[in-house]
Amino acid sequence: SSKLIRKVRISCGGINTAPVDIRVIMKQALYYNAVSFIMVHNHPSGARKPSGADDRLTEAVKKAAETLDIRLLDHVIVAGNNYYSYADEGRLQKR
């Protein structure tokens, strides 16, 4: 069964960007013995659409997680009262 183990803040940024180190994400997943995880971040601009940087980060984190036998379940972008879910859009399926 799936249950939330912990919420962890990985990074805090400014209006346009937040630095993210994939190793820190994986370190936290391993520390808490997670078999899967969900990434969430916000777009203060209110733009729901993922940026190219969001797409690249998602793919890189997914690949890193897979090498550790951990599954990235979703990457959610919160934009005001809206959101974008990579899982809902079918963008996290195995190739």
C-alpha positions in Angstrom: 0.0 0.0 0.0 1.1 3.5 -0.7 1.4 6.1 2.1 3.1 9.4 2.6 6.3 8.8 4.6 7.5 12.4 4.7 7.4 15.8 2.9 10.9 17.2 2.3 11.8 20.6 1.0 14.7 20.2 -1.4 15.1 23.7 -2.6 13.7 27.2 -2.3 14.2 29.7 -5.0 13.3 33.1 -6.4 10.6 34.2 -8.8 12.1 32.6 -11.9 14.1 29.6 -10.7 15.1 27.3 -7.9 18.3 25.3 -7.8 17.7 21.6 -7.8 20.4 18.9 -7.2 19.2 15.5 -8.4 21.6 13.9 -5.9 19.9 15.6 -3.0 16.5 14.3 -4.2 17.8 10.7 -4.5 19.6 11.0 -1.1 16.3 11.9 0.6 14.5 9.0 -1.2 17.2 6.6 -0.1 17.3 8.0 3.5 13.6 7.4 4.0 13.7 4.0 2.2 11.1 5.2 -0.3 10.1 2.9 -3.1 8.5 5.8 -4.9 8.0 9.5 -4.6 6.3 12.6 -6.1 8.0 15.9 -6.9 6.0 19.1 -6.5 6.9 22.6 -7.2 5.1 25.9 -8.0 5.1 28.4 -10.8 4.5 31.8 -9.0 3.8 33.2 -12.5 0.6 31.1 -12.6 1.7 29.4 -15.8 0.5 25.8 -15.6 2.6 24.6 -18.6 6.0 23.0 -17.7 9.1 24.8 -18.9 11.8 23.1 -20.9 13.8 23.0 -17.6 10.9 21.3 -15.9 10.9 18.6 -18.6 14.6 18.1 -18.5 14.6 17.8 -14.7 11.7 15.4 -14.7 13.5 13.1 -17.2 16.8 13.3 -15.3 15.2 12.5 -12.0 13.2 9.7 -13.5 16.3 8.1 -14.9 18.3 8.5 -11.7 15.4 7.0 -9.7 15.1 4.0 -12.0 18.8 3.2 -11.5 18.1 2.9 -7.8 14.9 0.9 -8.3 12.8 3.8 -7.1 9.8 5.1 -9.1 9.0 8.7 -9.8 5.2 8.6 -9.5 4.5 12.1 -10.5 5.9 15.6 -10.9 3.2 18.2 -10.1 3.4 21.9 -10.9 1.1 24.1 -8.9 0.1 27.3 -10.6 -2.3 29.4 -8.7 -5.6 27.4 -8.5 -4.5 25.1 -11.3 -1.9 22.3 -11.6 -0.1 20.2 -14.2 0.6 16.6 -13.6 3.1 14.7 -15.6 1.4 11.4 -14.6 -2.0 12.6 -15.6 -0.6 13.7 -19.0 1.0 10.2 -19.5 4.5 11.6 -19.5 6.0 9.3 -16.8 5.4 5.9 -18.4 8.3 3.6 -19.0 9.6 3.7 -22.5 
